[in-house]
Amino acid sequence: MNYNPVTPEIIEQLKKIFGEKAVLAQESEREPYSHDETACLSAMPAVVVRPSTTAQVSELMKFASANRIPVTPRGAGTGLTGGAVPVIGGILLSLEYFNKILEVDTDNLLVVTQPSVITGELQKAVEEKGLFYPPDPASLDSCHIGGNVAENAGGPRAFKYGVTREYLTGLEVVWPDGRISRIGGKTIKNVAGYDLLGLLCGSEGTLGVITEITLSLIPKPPHQVDLLIPFPSVAAAVETVTKIISARIMPATMELMEKKAIRASEAMLEKKAPFGEAGAHLLIQLDGADKAQLQSEYEKIGEIAMELGAEDVLVAEDKASSDRIWEIRRAISEALVHKSPVLKKDDVSVPRAKLPEFFATLAELEKKHGLEMISFGHVGDGNVHVNFLKNDVPQSQWDAKLPELMRDTYGAAVKMGGALTGEHGVGCVKKEFLGVGVDPAAMEIMKKLKTAIDPAGIMNPGKVFPDA
Ligand SMILES: Cc1cc2nc3c(=O)[nH]c(=O)nc-3n(C[C@H](O)[C@H](O)[C@H](O)COP(=O)(O)OP(=O)(O)OC[C@H]3O[C@@H](n4cnc5c(N)ncnc54)[C@H](O)[C@@H]3O)c2cc1C
């Protein structure tokens, strides 16, 4: 694709259309928009535009189409695959002024919101009315709900409650040519035509700009209990998960931390984890309306775990003790950066029953390629956060080995019936590997859909497809 540069004249035109405050052209103003949370990746936008209304977004897309300038939409910039990084330059479209919850509809159990509301704030707002929006990416204190829809974000609670797509009932979207559509709405059921909500959810800003979102809610479960269970090995922990599910117990979350992940958190927090010598920990959260039932469920889980070699079962029934047992898990992501500032945070998905085999394969790949890997994740749904750490390996070895290791890791996951990403998306960092998990016919159809919706290729170019 050939694009036109953003010239000083273009910037003047943008200022005239959107006003001085909405257009950032100085280098220091643009820099914060040049990266997301993906390690070692940045690219400067030529200009940042911050519209305040859907009509302005439409105007901007018409302008970009007419002038053939790439546009990269951005939420909070917490993405881990470079989706919001303007790798081809052009216009960075920040949705930061779209930051209001428009309606909490307690009769229909829905929330209507603009995209740049922080996910955790949206959760608090609906919880004040006794309602619950379950998807809980670990970044929920900073990521935006629009970014969650664009990535189809998941989180620990996905095992019981599902991912963002399960809650999405309506969108307002501005297409690349500037037309505006309202898709779906306040009904749970809507089969009029193809499922464009499903197509847009997880489209990583490559098909249109999301300007309004309607999400379904459920009543908030009033009680919860957290359990921390140390095991001698990952295999014993995963077997416990399978047995819990066979016993017809559905915890809200089931998180697995391997020993190396715990060690990294301990080092950063400068404190010992309870049972830090264990080979793996399970962190389980149960929730529900019936306290007695929760008690019988956690007792049953305790029995299953002890039979399979657990060293103990720590139970947290109040917020303070729950925060204590989650502290190590919450610190892992940052602790890995602390351990190795150069690293690649990744996520893959495998069928749950394959997890012991997958972890064994990761250990083999680590040896084969000579790069350290540390994994943890949402074991209930088979979504493993695999992290590749450079540590003090020479740069040339890292550059040569990392792509091979990534390809082998995705290949192993796909061979076991899994996917090369469970929730972080493809963005620009995994695009050359898309073919590992998507067959040629499906890839061709995806590309045709992209071209049909965005024939000029201006919508977040350089993402998702290997040749983008
Ligand atoms: C510490 C940490 C923990 C994380 N944990 C999780 C987790 O548990 N689960 C999970 O799923 N993810 C997780 N993530 C990844 C990230 O937070 C999610 O992908 C999140 O959904 C991104 O939201 P954002 O607002 O930051 O989007 P951005 O990073 O700004 O953008 C992400 C993508 O969405 C597009 N986009 C953003 N807004 C719009 C819009 N309005 N219209 C169209 N396209 C848009 C962008 O172009 C880009 O492609 C984590 C990240 C970090 C740093």
The ligand as an SDF file (V2000), in Angstrom:
LIG
                    3D

 53 58  0  0  0  0  0  0  0  0999 V2000
    0.0260   -5.9040   33.0700 C   0  0  0  0  0  0  0  0  0  0  0  0
   -0.8980   -6.2710   31.9330 C   0  0  0  0  0  0  0  0  0  0  0  0
   -1.8140   -7.2940   32.1280 C   0  0  0  0  0  0  0  0  0  0  0  0
   -2.6840   -7.6570   31.0920 C   0  0  0  0  0  0  0  0  0  0  0  0
   -3.5910   -8.6480   31.3120 N   0  0  0  0  0  0  0  0  0  0  0  0
   -4.4640   -8.9790   30.3490 C   0  0  0  0  0  0  0  0  0  0  0  0
   -5.4540   -9.9950   30.5880 C   0  0  0  0  0  0  0  0  0  0  0  0
   -5.5480  -10.5790   31.6730 O   0  0  0  0  0  0  0  0  0  0  0  0
   -6.2990  -10.2810   29.5680 N   0  0  0  0  0  0  0  0  0  0  0  0
   -6.2340   -9.6400   28.3670 C   0  0  0  0  0  0  0  0  0  0  0  0
   -7.0510   -9.9370   27.4880 O   0  0  0  0  0  0  0  0  0  0  0  0
   -5.3180   -8.6910   28.1160 N   0  0  0  0  0  0  0  0  0  0  0  0
   -4.4370   -8.3290   29.0760 C   0  0  0  0  0  0  0  0  0  0  0  0
   -3.5050   -7.3530   28.8300 N   0  0  0  0  0  0  0  0  0  0  0  0
   -3.4290   -6.7130   27.4980 C   0  0  0  0  0  0  0  0  0  0  0  0
   -4.2470   -5.3960   27.3280 C   0  0  0  0  0  0  0  0  0  0  0  0
   -4.4600   -4.7570   28.5620 O   0  0  0  0  0  0  0  0  0  0  0  0
   -5.5720   -5.6930   26.6440 C   0  0  0  0  0  0  0  0  0  0  0  0
   -5.3340   -6.1290   25.3170 O   0  0  0  0  0  0  0  0  0  0  0  0
   -6.5450   -4.5060   26.5860 C   0  0  0  0  0  0  0  0  0  0  0  0
   -7.7680   -4.9610   26.0510 O   0  0  0  0  0  0  0  0  0  0  0  0
   -6.0380   -3.3410   25.7480 C   0  0  0  0  0  0  0  0  0  0  0  0
   -6.8570   -2.2080   26.0130 O   0  0  0  0  0  0  0  0  0  0  0  0
   -6.3150   -0.7320   25.7310 P   0  0  0  0  0  0  0  0  0  0  0  0
   -7.3950    0.2270   26.0160 O   0  0  0  0  0  0  0  0  0  0  0  0
   -5.0510   -0.5110   26.4570 O   0  0  0  0  0  0  0  0  0  0  0  0
   -6.0580   -0.8200   24.1740 O   0  0  0  0  0  0  0  0  0  0  0  0
   -4.8200   -0.3060   23.3080 P   0  0  0  0  0  0  0  0  0  0  0  0
   -3.5650   -0.9620   23.7290 O   0  0  0  0  0  0  0  0  0  0  0  0
   -4.8370    1.1640   23.2530 O   0  0  0  0  0  0  0  0  0  0  0  0
   -5.2470   -0.8740   21.8790 O   0  0  0  0  0  0  0  0  0  0  0  0
   -5.3360   -2.2510   21.6610 C   0  0  0  0  0  0  0  0  0  0  0  0
   -5.8810   -2.4930   20.2450 C   0  0  0  0  0  0  0  0  0  0  0  0
   -7.2200   -2.0610   20.1730 O   0  0  0  0  0  0  0  0  0  0  0  0
   -7.3900   -1.0810   19.1660 C   0  0  0  0  0  0  0  0  0  0  0  0
   -8.3460   -0.1110   19.6860 N   0  0  0  0  0  0  0  0  0  0  0  0
   -8.3170    0.5000   20.8940 C   0  0  0  0  0  0  0  0  0  0  0  0
   -9.4070    1.2680   21.0450 N   0  0  0  0  0  0  0  0  0  0  0  0
  -10.1380    1.1470   19.9060 C   0  0  0  0  0  0  0  0  0  0  0  0
  -11.3650    1.7020   19.4520 C   0  0  0  0  0  0  0  0  0  0  0  0
  -12.1020    2.5340   20.2030 N   0  0  0  0  0  0  0  0  0  0  0  0
  -11.8030    1.3520   18.2240 N   0  0  0  0  0  0  0  0  0  0  0  0
  -11.1040    0.5010   17.4480 C   0  0  0  0  0  0  0  0  0  0  0  0
   -9.9460   -0.0530   17.8340 N   0  0  0  0  0  0  0  0  0  0  0  0
   -9.4670    0.2670   19.0430 C   0  0  0  0  0  0  0  0  0  0  0  0
   -6.0020   -0.5260   18.9090 C   0  0  0  0  0  0  0  0  0  0  0  0
   -5.8730   -0.0490   17.5890 O   0  0  0  0  0  0  0  0  0  0  0  0
   -5.1410   -1.7340   19.1700 C   0  0  0  0  0  0  0  0  0  0  0  0
   -5.0750   -2.5460   18.0230 O   0  0  0  0  0  0  0  0  0  0  0  0
   -2.6180   -6.9790   29.8430 C   0  0  0  0  0  0  0  0  0  0  0  0
   -1.6970   -5.9350   29.6650 C   0  0  0  0  0  0  0  0  0  0  0  0
   -0.8440   -5.5930   30.6870 C   0  0  0  0  0  0  0  0  0  0  0  0
    0.1230   -4.4760   30.4700 C   0  0  0  0  0  0  0  0  0  0  0  0
  1  2  1  0
  2  3  1  0
  2 52  2  0
  3  4  2  0
  4  5  1  0
  4 50  1  0
  5  6  2  0
  6  7  1  0
  6 13  1  0
  7  8  2  0
  7  9  1  0
  9 10  1  0
 10 11  2  0
 10 12  1  0
 12 13  2  0
 13 14  1  0
 14 15  1  0
 14 50  1  0
 15 16  1  0
 16 17  1  0
 16 18  1  0
 18 19  1  0
 18 20  1  0
 20 21  1  0
 20 22  1  0
 22 23  1  0
 23 24  1  0
 24 25  2  0
 24 26  1  0
 24 27  1  0
 27 28  1  0
 28 29  2  0
 28 30  1  0
 28 31  1  0
 31 32  1  0
 32 33  1  0
 33 34  1  0
 33 48  1  0
 34 35  1  0
 35 36  1  0
 35 46  1  0
 36 37  1  0
 36 45  1  0
 37 38  2  0
 38 39  1  0
 39 40  1  0
 39 45  2  0
 40 41  1  0
 40 42  2  0
 42 43  1  0
 43 44  2  0
 44 45  1  0
 46 47  1  0
 46 48  1  0
 48 49  1  0
 50 51  2  0
 51 52  1  0
 52 53  1  0
M  END
$$$$
